[in-house]
Amino acid sequence: MADYAKDVLVEPEWLEQHLNDDTIRIVEVDENPALYKEAHIPGAIGFDWRLDLQDQVKRDFLGPEDFGTLLGRRGVSNDHQVILYGDRNNWFAAYTYWYLKYYGHGNVKLLNGPRERWIAEGRPTTADVPDYPAAAFTAKPGDESIRAKRDEVLAALQDSHQLVDVRSPQEYSGELIAMPGYESEGAQRAGHIPGAKSIPWAQAVKEDGTFKSAAELRDLYGGKGVLTGEPIIAYCRIGERSAHTWFVLHELLGQQDVKNYDGSWTEWGNLVNVPIEKG
């Protein structure tokens, strides 16, 4: 498909033909979780990213045991192929894809295009919530080769790394401390990590939310000097938009050493005595 490095996308036509395939589990993860209740792909499981995918005490995502329990309770086993989609051009669907990869589930793909594309094309939807039998899902230890933490980001300022800020230009420059409506997930300081290149996540998709071709993506990121073979760390506000960019760089373009800094600006902009640039 479009000369991508890995077979990690499915088209709506294929998914519609496999709605009754019990070897797959379709999962919708939206920035606005209320959308799932209104309408979703038949058979799709809905995850609320705030309540289901985040630890409710500490600011972090679920540990492996809790993550495995969540998926197993909702009917997803290690043997299922997981197909992900959501709103906002698959922000949190891509985040959940990265999350599954982090915990060792390799049999996962992303729908090429968001829920809006599925609905606009007149494909079937329902408000019925599936009730799958409980399954066994065992999460493996986290794959640290795809996750960056703050100490590694700080060290990267002295090493040969490519830092990619995928937020809006206004967030990157420091004009905005957070996107309007997301102030609760903002930081005390505005700006960007020194040396980071500004490549907003949305530049990787077309107007309908489908991904640009591999050639177009290589032009985009290569033109900004990112595809040099050096380790890449992507970040955004809380890690969901940067997971989308991680997906593009690691899965679609086949860059080997790419990490998502999921702490992102909410963490960095609140740390004491770390460098920040503006402009």
Backbone as a ProteinNet text record, in pm:
[ID]
protein_1_A
[PRIMARY]
MADYAKDVLVEPEWLEQHLNDDTIRIVEVDENPALYKEAHIPGAIGFDWRLDLQDQVKRDFLGPEDFGTLLGRRGVSNDHQVILYGDRNNWFAAYTYWYLKYYGHGNVKLLNGPRERWIAEGRPTTADVPDYPAAAFTAKPGDESIRAKRDEVLAALQDSHQLVDVRSPQEYSGELIAMPGYESEGAQRAGHIPGAKSIPWAQAVKEDGTFKSAAELRDLYGGKGVLTGEPIIAYCRIGERSAHTWFVLHELLGQQDVKNYDGSWTEWGNLVNVPIEKG
[TERTIARY]
84.2	0	88	82.8	155.2	303.6	359.1	502.3	548.9	463.5	503.5	597.4	675.8	774	709	595.1	529.9	381.6	326.1	184.6	106.3	77.4	18.6	-111.4	-162.6	-288	-390.6	-516.5	-625.6	-717.5	-773.8	-868.5	-1010.4	-1100.2	-1238.3	-1306.3	-1276.7	-1339.5	-1306.4	-1179.5	-1137.1	-1205.5	-1207.5	-1264.3	-1414	-1485.3	-1628.7	-1653.9	-1563.8	-1577.7	-1542.9	-1480.2	-1435.8	-1503.8	-1621.2	-1688.6	-1729.6	-1750.6	-1793.3	-1679.6	-1557.3	-1440.3	-1400.7	-1419.1	-1391.9	-1243.5	-1158.2	-1013.8	-961.9	-1048.7	-1007.4	-1093.6	-1038.5	-1113.8	-1092.7	-1202.4	-1198.8	-1210.1	-1123.5	-1122.5	-1125.5	-1221.4	-1230.9	-1179.9	-1087.9	-1035.8	-1041.2	-1128.8	-1152.2	-1094.9	-1058.8	-1027.4	-1152.7	-1268	-1398	-1467.9	-1455.1	-1509.4	-1660.1	-1733	-1878.5	-1919.8	-1832.7	-1867	-1896.2	-1825.5	-1846.6	-1990.6	-2047.9	-2185.3	-2285.9	-2252.9	-2343.8	-2348.7	-2231.9	-2224.7	-2082.3	-2069.7	-1937.3	-1948.3	-1835.2	-1833	-1890.8	-1978.5	-2037.8	-1931.2	-1949.9	-1855.5	-1738.2	-1724.8	-1609.1	-1620.4	-1509.3	-1497.1	-1455.8	-1511.4	-1475.4	-1388.5	-1273.5	-1187.8	-1191.7	-1213.5	-1203.1	-1057.5	-987.2	-843	-810.5	-898.6	-872.1	-896.8	-1007.4	-1048.7	-993.1	-984.6	-941.2	-790.3	-728.8	-589.5	-489.3	-538.7	-449.6	-465.1	-354.2	-358.9	-438.1	-529.7	-617.7	-558.3	-438.2	-373.3	-250.7	-153.1	-33.9	-49.2	27	16.6	106.9	48.5	120.8	16.3	58.4	-36.2	-30.1	-116.9	-129.2	-2.9	23.6	130	88.3	180.3	149.1	37	31.2	-73.5	-211	-223.1	-351.4	-390.9	-292.8	-323.2	-375.2	-310.5	-356.7	-495.2	-521.3	-653.8	-760.5	-730.3	-824.4	-862.1	-761.9	-791.8	-863.5	-816	-880.8	-1025.1	-1052.3	-1188.4	-1282.4	-1226.4	-1309.7	-1313.1	-1250.2	-1261.1	-1149.4	-1036.2	-921.7	-815.7	-773.9	-671	-541.9	-435.4	-308.2	-315.7	-416.2	-429.6	-508	-575.7	-656.5	-570.7	-612.1	-559.2	-643.8	-579.1	-650.1	-646.4	-764.2	-776.6	-823.6	-747.2	-774.7	-820.5	-909.5	-949.1	-1006.4	-1026.6	-1085.8	-1106.5	-1140.6	-1161.7	-1028.6	-1035.5	-918.9	-807.5	-848.7	-750.8	-663.3	-727.3	-663.3	-555.3	-568.9	-475.8	-458.2	-568.9	-560.1	-563.1	-608.4	-594.5	-446.8	-372	-227.6	-156.8	-202.2	-145	-165.6	-285.9	-315.4	-238.1	-217.3	-132.2	7.7	64.2	197.9	198.7	94.4	76.1	79.2	3.6	1.1	138.5	205.9	340.6	435.7	420	505.6	493.8	371.8	349.7	352	411.7	446.2	340.8	230.4	128.7	156.5	213.9	255.2	145.1	37	-68.2	-172.3	-134.2	-220.5	-204.8	-316.3	-314.6	-403.9	-383.2	-459	-546.5	-671.3	-758.1	-705	-693.7	-642.3	-752.6	-753.3	-857.9	-937.3	-990.7	-1060.6	-1204.9	-1274.8	-1417	-1498	-1454.6	-1527.4	-1527.6	-1418.6	-1413.8	-1511.3	-1512.2	-1602.5	-1747.4	-1783.4	-1921.2	-1953.1	-1860.9	-1883.6	-1903.1	-1842.7	-1856.8	-1982.1	-2063	-2190.4	-2176.6	-2071.2	-2051	-2130.6	-2155.9	-2247.3	-2195.5	-2288.1	-2256.9	-2368	-2340.9	-2438.8	-2411.2	-2512	-2492.4	-2484.4	-2497.7	-2493.8	-2351	-2337.6	-2206.6	-2185.6	-2079.4	-2057.3	-2024.8	-2061.9	-2035.8	-1957.1	-1827.2	-1743.2	-1708.6	-1692	-1647.6	-1508	-1481.1	-1348.2	-1243	-1126.6	-1017.7	-890.2	-787.8	-658.2	-564	-520.3	-423	-309.8	-191	-73.2	17.1	38.7	127.8	272.2	358.9	501.8	562.7	685.3	751.6	761.7	752.7	753.8	877.6	856.2	964.9	1022.1	1130.7	1186.2	1252.1	1264.4	1324.4	1231.8	1103.1	1010.7	953.5	1002.9	953.4	1069.8	1060.9	1163.4	1109.1	1195.2	1160.3	1247	1213.3	1271.9	1424.5	1482	1627.6	1694.2	1631.7	1686.3	1674.4	1563.4	1546.1	1650.5	1674.1	1774.4	1912.9	1943.3	2072.4	2083.5	1970.2	1971	2012.6	2000.5	2041.8	2191.6	2265.5	2410.6	2456.9	2367.5	2402.2	2349.6	2377.7	2332.8	2193.5	2092.4	1952.3	1875.2	1764.4	1668.5	1545.9	1516.2	1396	1290.6	1169.9	1061.8	943.9	910.6	796	678.5	574.4	464.8	342.8	357.3	246.5	225.2	129.7	103.9	219.5	238.6	344.9	331.5	207.4	186.8	234.3	212.2	263.1	415.3	468.7	613.5	685	631.5	698.2	685.7	588	562.4	452.6	391.6	279.4	162.3	140.3	37.1	103.7	55.5	108.7	41.2	-80.1	-153	-257.4	-304.5	-412.2	-537.4	-616	-740.4	-828.1	-875.9	-957.6	-879.6	-745.8	-662.3	-570.7	-614.2	-528.8	-495.5	-586.3	-560.1	-445.8	-409.4	-298.7	-178.3	-175.3	-67.3	49.8	128.8	249.4	268	361.3	391.1	467.2	539.9	621.4	580.7	598	568	697.8	692.9	810.7	833.8	959.7	992.1	1127.7	1154.1	1283	1389.6	1502.3	1604.2	1647.1	1651.7	1695.6	1587.9	1468.7	1361	1312.5	1285.9	1229.7	1077.9	1015.6	870.3	812.7	748.6	680.1	544.2	441.4	310.6	260.3	202.7	158.3	64.8	-22.1	-126.1	-69.4	56.5	115.8	135	120.5	140.1	14.4	-100.3	-225.6	-288.4	-376	-452	-576.1	-655.5	-774.2	-873.4	-879.6	-974	-916.6	-795.6	-736	-656.3	-655.7	-572.7	-427.7	-336.4	-194.9	-146.4	-56.3	8.9	95.1	133.9	215.6	352.5	421.3	555.2	648.1	635.8	721.8	695.7	568.7	535	584.4	573.4	619.5	771	840.7	987.3	1028.9	955.9	984.9	961.7	852.7	817.9	924.5	954.1	1047.3	1192.4	1221.3	1357.4	1390.8	1290.9	1312.8	1344	1304.7	1336	1460.4	1529.7	1654.6	1639.2	1521.9	1496.7	1544.2	1535	1564.5	1713.4	1793.9	1939.8	2001.6	1918.9	1972	2002.8	1996.6	2018	1891.7	1904.3	1785.9	1688.3	1559.9	1454	1368.2	1337.8	1242.9	1134.3	1009.7	896.1	821.6	769	690.4	582.5	481.5	373.5	331.1	204.9	152.5	144.7	77	67.6	103.2	151.6	201.7	113.5	-6.7	-96.4	-64.7	-41.8	-5.8	133.2	224.3	358	356.2	259.2	244	202.7	121.6	81.8	205.4	292.5	415.3	511	517.9	597.6	551.1	419.2	363.4	410.6	406.9	449	596.6	680.3	824.7	870	821	867.6	798.5	666.5	590.9	575.7	543.1	521.5	652.3	746.2	872.5	986	965	1063.4	1189	1181.8	1296.5	1314	1434.6	1456.5	1454.2	1521	1538.8	1451.3	1324.4	1227.7	1157.7	1149.9	1083.4	977.8	876	772.9	800	819.8	832.1	690.5	628.1	486.8	463.9	567.9	553.9	531.8	604.8	588.4	589.3	524.8	540.4	473	369.7	306.8	408	501.3	607.1	721.4	775.6	894.4	868.7	753.6	722.1	694.1	685.7	665.5	790.1	895.1	1016.9	1095.7	1168.6	1254	1393.2	1448.8	1586.5	1613.8	1519.9	1550.2	1546.1	1625.3	1629.9	1505.3	1466.5	1350.8	1387.1	1341.6	1358	1221.7	1219.4	1098.7	1129.6	1022.7	1041.3	1045.2
-119.9	0	125.1	199	326.5	313.5	193.1	171.4	195.7	165.2	180.7	66.3	91.6	-7.1	-130.4	-113.4	-224.4	-229.4	-348.6	-371.3	-347.1	-221.5	-185.1	-105.9	-93.6	-22	-114.6	-90.2	-157.4	-50.4	-78.9	13.4	-17.4	81.2	57.3	-57.4	-73.1	-181.2	-316.9	-336.2	-463.4	-485.4	-380.7	-395.8	-426.5	-362.6	-389	-535.1	-593.3	-733	-829.5	-780	-866.1	-832.9	-770.7	-731.6	-852.5	-965.8	-1085.5	-1184.6	-1139.8	-1226	-1227.5	-1341.9	-1347.6	-1354.6	-1358.7	-1356.8	-1214.3	-1115	-976.8	-909.9	-807.3	-720.6	-577.4	-509.7	-370	-284.9	-184.5	-100.2	46.1	120.6	265.1	339.7	432.8	516.8	661.2	739.8	876.7	978.6	1095.4	1208.8	1249.3	1239	1263.4	1128.8	1066.6	931.9	921.6	1033.1	1028.8	987.8	1005.5	971.7	823.3	740.6	595.7	558.6	622.4	590	631.7	734.3	781	683.3	640.6	548.7	497.7	370.4	312.4	196.6	149.5	35.5	-86.1	-160.9	-278.2	-372.9	-410.2	-499.7	-431.4	-301.4	-230.1	-214.9	-234.5	-209.9	-63.4	3	142.4	156.5	221.5	252.3	402.1	440.5	579.3	601.5	685.5	698.1	750.4	836.2	889.8	786.3	712.6	622	481.4	434.7	297.1	283.7	379.6	362.8	436.4	512.3	587.6	540.9	536.2	508.8	621.6	585.6	685.9	749.6	705.8	765.3	845.1	778.8	849.7	889.5	988.7	1035	948.5	841.3	746.6	654.7	575.7	477.9	350.1	254	132.8	48.9	-20.2	-118.1	-241.8	-334.4	-450.2	-537.6	-560.3	-646.3	-583.6	-454.7	-386.5	-375.4	-353.6	-344.4	-478.7	-586.8	-718.6	-749.4	-709.6	-731	-653.7	-528.1	-446	-512.4	-552.3	-610.8	-744.7	-828.6	-958.1	-944.6	-850.6	-829.5	-785.2	-714.7	-665.5	-762.4	-878.1	-980.8	-985.1	-922	-921.1	-1016.2	-1112.4	-1207.7	-1179.1	-1247.8	-1235.1	-1287.5	-1369.7	-1428.1	-1339.7	-1238.4	-1153.1	-1052	-1026.8	-911.6	-791.1	-684.4	-565.4	-460.1	-408.8	-301.7	-176.9	-70.4	51.5	165.7	247.6	370.6	466.2	592.4	689.7	823.1	922.4	1056.6	1131	1258.6	1346	1283.5	1221.7	1158.4	1056.4	983.2	869.5	907	1021.4	1057.9	943.9	914.5	817.8	674.3	653.1	520.3	489.7	587.4	569	555	629.5	616.9	475.4	420.5	285.7	181.3	207.1	119.2	113.1	230.2	236.1	166.4	184.7	124.9	-28.4	-82.5	-226.7	-278.4	-206.5	-245.5	-241.9	-142.8	-130.2	-253.8	-306.7	-424.8	-554.9	-549.1	-670.7	-733.3	-663	-719.9	-673.2	-761.7	-722.3	-727.4	-801.6	-821.9	-710.7	-592.8	-475.7	-389.2	-332.3	-243.8	-123.4	-20.3	104.1	119.9	161.3	192.1	316	310.8	424.8	528.8	620.3	721.4	708.3	817.8	818.5	773.6	775.7	738	827.6	953.2	1044.2	993.5	933	878.6	762.1	673.6	558.5	603.9	702.1	751.4	825.4	909	985.8	894.3	778.3	684.2	599.2	624.1	553.6	409.6	376.9	239.3	215.5	88.6	58.9	104.6	152.6	190.3	138	138.6	94.2	165.7	163.5	210.8	93.5	-27.5	-146.6	-172.7	-203.8	-232.7	-383.5	-433.6	-578.6	-633.8	-759.5	-826.1	-953.5	-939.1	-1054	-1130.4	-1260.9	-1335.6	-1293.5	-1301	-1266.3	-1354	-1295.9	-1365.6	-1350.9	-1421.6	-1413.5	-1325.1	-1215.1	-1127.2	-1103	-1145.4	-1125.5	-1022.4	-912	-808.4	-844.4	-823.9	-846.7	-725.3	-738.7	-620.8	-509.1	-385	-272	-268.1	-237.3	-227.5	-86.3	-69.6	63.8	118.6	36.2	85.1	180.2	188.5	279.1	385.7	391	490.6	570.5	702.2	789.1	851.9	861.5	928.7	1053.1	1133.5	1267.3	1266.9	1169.9	1167.8	1140.3	1055.4	1027	1148.3	1220.7	1341.5	1445.3	1460.9	1556.1	1516.9	1388.1	1341.4	1360.6	1351.7	1365.1	1504.1	1602.8	1738.3	1746.6	1652.1	1650.4	1546.7	1456.8	1350.1	1382.4	1292.8	1311.1	1251.6	1332.3	1291.8	1392.8	1347	1435.3	1443.8	1562.6	1585.6	1647.3	1590.4	1637.3	1679.8	1807.2	1863.5	1863	1785.1	1766.6	1852.2	1942.2	2029.8	2138	2223.6	2334.4	2433.1	2511.8	2613.5	2711.4	2740	2834.8	2776.7	2646.2	2581.4	2574.5	2539.3	2525.7	2658.1	2766.6	2896.8	2952.8	2901.6	2956.7	3060.1	3084.3	3178.4	3126.7	2993.7	2928.7	2833.6	2832.6	2737.7	2603	2603	2480	2513.3	2412.1	2435	2479.1	2570	2612.1	2491.6	2487.2	2375.2	2264.6	2273.7	2169.2	2226.3	2335.2	2402	2312.2	2221.8	2134.3	2037.9	2021.8	1933.1	2014.5	2140.4	2227.8	2223	2328.4	2334.3	2475.5	2489.8	2620.5	2709	2647.4	2721.5	2686.1	2780.9	2759.6	2758.3	2697.9	2691.9	2550.8	2518.4	2384	2339.4	2210.7	2155.6	2207.7	2256.1	2313.5	2218.3	2273.4	2196.7	2117.7	2109.7	2031.4	2096	2015.1	2061.7	2060.8	2162.8	2173.5	2107.8	1991.8	1923.4	1879.5	1966	1931.5	1797.8	1718.5	1583.2	1580.1	1682.7	1680.9	1691.6	1731.7	1740.5	1602.6	1496.9	1361	1301.7	1371.6	1315.6	1409.5	1350.4	1426.6	1486.5	1556.9	1622.4	1522.7	1400.7	1301.6	1219.6	1254.7	1185.3	1062.4	1024.1	911.8	958.5	863.5	899.3	933.7	1028.3	1060.1	942.3	940.8	831.5	831.6	718.6	709.1	813.3	835.8	934.4	1074.3	1108.4	1239.6	1253.4	1145.8	1150.2	1162.4	1092.6	1104.9	1246.3	1307.6	1446.6	1539.1	1514.8	1599	1591.9	1472.7	1459	1470.1	1418.1	1432.8	1577	1654.6	1795.3	1876.2	1825.6	1892.4	1832.6	1744.1	1688.9	1583.1	1518.2	1420.4	1280.9	1243.6	1105.9	1089	1109.6	1105.9	978.3	892.5	772.9	791.3	914.3	940.5	904	869.3	839.4	956.8	924.2	1025.7	1012.9	1126.5	1131.2	1232.3	1185	1272	1303.7	1426.7	1463.6	1562.4	1574.9	1671.9	1731.4	1715.4	1769.9	1660.4	1549.6	1437.3	1304.1	1306.9	1184.9	1121.6	1175.3	1111.1	1154.4	1284.8	1329.8	1279.2	1271.6	1221.4	1071.2	998.8	857.4	843.4	936	938	958.1	1051	1074.3	955.9	895.5	773.3	666	651.1	553	580.8	707	743.5	711	753.9	738.7	593.5	525.9	391	284.3	295.4	189.5	211.6	334	359.1	382.5	453.8	483.7	389	308.6	207.8	260.4	379.9	429.1	341.6	295.4	194.1	250.1	359.5	410.8	533	508.2	615.9	590.2	691.8	678.7	787.9	753.2	849.5	893.8	1023.5	1079.5	1110.6	1015.7	1031.3	1125.5	1152.7	1257.4	1392.3	1413.9	1528.4	1661.9	1764.3	1898.9	1916.8	1838.1	1848	1818.7	1727.8	1699.7	1799.9	1817	1900.4	2044.8	2097	2236.4	2260.6	2153.7	2167.2	2132.5	2082.1	2044.8	2169.5	2154	2261.9	2246.1	2357	2362.6	2272.5	2273.6	2212	2322.3	2309	2416.1	2420.5	2541.9	2566.7	2677.2	2661	2766.5	2820.4	2945.1	3006	3058.9	3086.8	3145.6	3041.7
0	0	0	-111.9	-124.3	-90.5	-107.3	-89.9	53.6	152.4	291.5	331.2	436.1	480.4	542.2	608.3	677.5	641.3	649.1	621.8	750.2	779.2	909.3	895.3	774.6	750.6	687.6	718.2	647.3	590.6	475.8	413.6	460.1	456.9	500.4	426.4	297.8	220.9	282.7	316.5	375.8	509.7	592.6	725.9	718.1	627.3	614.2	576.8	499.6	460.2	573.5	679.7	789.3	922.2	916	1039.6	1123.1	1060.9	1134	1154.5	1135	1151.7	1298.8	1364.4	1508.2	1540.9	1439.6	1466.8	1485	1460.6	1478.5	1585.3	1645.4	1735.7	1688.5	1663.3	1622.3	1748.2	1760.3	1879.9	1838.6	1892.4	1868.3	1991	1967.9	2076.4	2028.1	2088.9	2044.8	2142.2	2089.4	2175.4	2251.4	2187.6	2250.6	2269.2	2386.1	2405.1	2385.2	2394.5	2378.5	2238	2140.8	2002.6	1985.7	2060.3	2048.3	2079.7	2181.3	2220.5	2114.6	2037.5	1932.9	1816.1	1771.6	1657.9	1645.3	1610.6	1590.3	1491.5	1447.3	1355.8	1428.1	1363.5	1430	1485.1	1611.7	1676.8	1741.9	1721.9	1777	1928.5	1996	2138.5	2156.5	2254.6	2279.5	2402.2	2388.4	2502.1	2526.6	2651.5	2694.2	2732.7	2657.8	2680.5	2819.8	2875.7	3009	3118.6	3106.3	3213.3	3196.6	3074.1	3050.4	3033.2	2966.6	2926.4	3014.6	3112.1	3200.3	3344	3417	3559.9	3626.6	3713.6	3773.8	3899.1	3939.6	4056.1	4014.1	3957.1	3912.5	3766.4	3724.2	3585.4	3497.6	3443.7	3360.6	3298.3	3202	3150	3233.4	3199.7	3279.3	3275.2	3385.3	3387	3309.7	3284.6	3200.2	3253.5	3384.6	3439.2	3421	3453.3	3437.8	3291.4	3204	3061.1	3009.7	3049.3	3008.2	3060.5	3184.7	3242.6	3166	3131	3054.9	2923.5	2845.2	2715.7	2729	2821.1	2838.8	2883	2972.9	3021.1	2910	2811.1	2700.9	2582.7	2597.7	2495.4	2394.1	2425.6	2334.1	2389	2308	2348.2	2273.6	2312.4	2242.2	2100.2	2071.9	1937.9	1841.2	1892.2	1804.9	1729.1	1606.2	1534.9	1574.9	1620.2	1665.6	1554.5	1518.6	1419.5	1492.9	1487	1562.2	1472.8	1525.7	1456.9	1560.5	1520.6	1611.4	1543.4	1622.7	1568.9	1559.4	1526.5	1517	1431.9	1320.8	1229.8	1300.9	1394	1460.4	1561.2	1626.4	1734.1	1833.9	1904.4	2013.3	1963.6	1842.2	1782.4	1760.5	1709.9	1690.6	1824.5	1924.4	2059	2112.5	2092.8	2141.4	2061.6	1933.6	1851.8	1912.8	1941.9	2003.1	2138.7	2214.8	2347.1	2335.2	2238.6	2217.1	2174.8	2088.4	2047.4	2166.6	2250.9	2369.5	2457	2468	2550.4	2470.5	2351.6	2280.8	2192.8	2166.8	2077.7	1934.8	1854.7	1720.3	1617.6	1644.6	1545	1556.2	1511.8	1524.4	1400.1	1354.6	1238.3	1264.9	1184.1	1196.1	1072.3	1093.1	980.4	910.2	779.2	703.2	688.5	781.4	786.3	914.6	965.8	1094.3	1082.7	1194.5	1196.8	1103.6	1088.1	1000.2	856	812.7	677.6	663.7	761.7	758.8	748.1	828.6	829.5	700.3	652.7	529.8	409.7	410.5	299.3	310.5	412.7	426.5	470.8	539.5	585.1	713.6	746.3	857.2	992.5	1075.2	1213.2	1303.7	1432	1530.6	1661.9	1750	1886.5	1984	1933.3	2017.6	2064.8	2192	2250.5	2252.4	2191.8	2189	2327.3	2346.8	2474.3	2445.6	2429.6	2398.7	2526.4	2516	2634.3	2675.5	2804.7	2855.4	2789	2769	2701.3	2783.2	2739	2808.3	2728.2	2788.4	2725.4	2824.1	2785.8	2870.2	2804.9	2873.3	2821.9	2854.1	2758.4	2779.2	2849	2901.1	2958.9	2855.5	2898.3	2805.9	2718	2591.5	2493.5	2497.2	2571.3	2589.4	2463.9	2359.7	2234.7	2160.9	2201.9	2133.5	2227.2	2351.6	2446.9	2505.3	2498.4	2557.1	2684.6	2786	2910.8	2926.6	3025.6	3033.5	3042.5	3116.5	3128.7	2993.8	2914.6	2781.7	2690.8	2701.8	2621.2	2659.6	2788.5	2834.1	2782.5	2788	2737.3	2586.9	2516.6	2370.9	2325.7	2414.5	2379.1	2356.5	2415.1	2400.6	2298.2	2260.4	2166.9	2027.7	1936	1798.5	1782.8	1809.2	1800.1	1714.9	1661.6	1597.5	1687.7	1738.7	1816.9	1726.6	1730.4	1644.1	1729.8	1723.5	1794.2	1696.9	1728.1	1632.8	1667.6	1765.9	1803.6	1697.6	1722.3	1630.6	1634.3	1528.7	1530.6	1646	1686.7	1796.8	1930.5	1950	2071.3	2067.7	1950.8	1934.9	1964.6	1912.2	1927.3	2068.1	2143.7	2276.5	2278	2163	2157	2239	2235.7	2316	2414.1	2537.1	2634.1	2618	2562.6	2532.2	2427.7	2357.2	2262.6	2337.5	2280.4	2344.9	2378.1	2502.4	2546.1	2613.9	2609.7	2669.2	2777.9	2838.4	2936	3055.4	3092	3206.6	3179.2	3053	3017.3	2970.7	3008.5	2966.9	3063	3062.7	3144.1	3196.4	3291.5	3347.5	3249.5	3159.2	3063.1	2921	2831	2689.6	2610.2	2492.6	2406.3	2358	2327.3	2277.4	2330.8	2318.8	2360.4	2264.4	2315.3	2227.1	2115.4	1994.6	1878.9	1810.5	1870.5	1810.1	1680.7	1581.5	1455.5	1464	1409.8	1411.1	1285.8	1303.7	1193.2	1246.9	1238.4	1292.8	1239.4	1327.6	1295.1	1174.5	1161.8	1058.4	917.5	904	771.1	708.3	788.4	737.8	675.8	687.8	636	533.4	453.2	353.9	420.4	342.8	397.2	456.2	400.4	450.5	565.8	610.3	722.7	687.1	559.8	518.4	507.5	515.9	515.9	375.2	369.2	243	199.4	74.3	22.3	88.9	79	137.2	75.7	-53.6	-119.7	-65.5	-46.5	8.9	152.6	229.5	368.8	376.6	287.1	286.6	249.1	156.8	121.4	240.7	313.7	427.3	536.2	582.1	693.9	648.8	530.5	478.3	449.4	403.2	375.4	499.4	615.4	743.3	808.9	736.7	787.3	893.5	898.3	1004.1	966.1	839.6	796.9	768.8	870.9	855.4	910	970.4	1033.4	1180.1	1228.3	1370.1	1449	1577.9	1659.7	1659.2	1654.9	1650.5	1775.3	1837.7	1948.5	1912.3	1910	1879.9	2009.3	2018.3	2135.8	2095.9	2185	2160.4	2294	2330.5	2455.8	2562.1	2528.9	2623.1	2556.7	2433.8	2372	2267.8	2245.4	2148.8	2005.3	1983.5	1848.5	1809.6	1906.5	1875.4	1848.7	1905.8	1871.6	1725.4	1676.8	1535.8	1448.1	1487.1	1410.5	1424.5	1543.1	1560.3	1462.1	1448.8	1356.4	1213.5	1174	1038.3	1017.4	1111	1093.4	1108.5	1209.9	1241.1	1157.4	1144.4	1078.1	927.7	886.5	743.9	668.2	729.4	661.5	701.5	804.6	840.1	908	966.4	1043.4	1167.8	1191.5	1294.2	1435.6	1458.7	1595.1	1615.9	1645.8	1667.8	1800.9	1883.9	2013.2	2029.5	2106.1	2143.5	2286.7	2306.1	2441.9	2488	2554.7	2586.7	2704.3	2784.7	2885.7	2820.2	2711.3	2622	2695.5	2635.3	2689.5	2824.7	2854.3	2985.4	3095.6	3068.2	3164.4	3152	3030.6	3011.9	3053.7	3018.4	3049.8	3196.8	3276.2	3420.4	3500.8	3434.5	3505.5	3548.3	3653.8	3703.7	3640.6	3593.4	3546.2	3426.4	3329.7	3200.1	3094.7	2988	2888.1	2801.7	2766.8	2681.7	2582.5	2460.5	2358.6	2319.5	2273.5	2218.3	2080	2008.3	1876.4	1767.4
[MASK]
+++++++++++++++++++++++++++++++++++++++++++++++++++++++++++++++++++++++++++++++++++++++++++++++++++++++++++++++++++++++++++++++++++++++++++++++++++++++++++++++++++++++++++++++++++++++++++++++++++++++++++++++++++++++++++++++++++++++++++++++++++++++++++++++++++++++++++++++++++++++

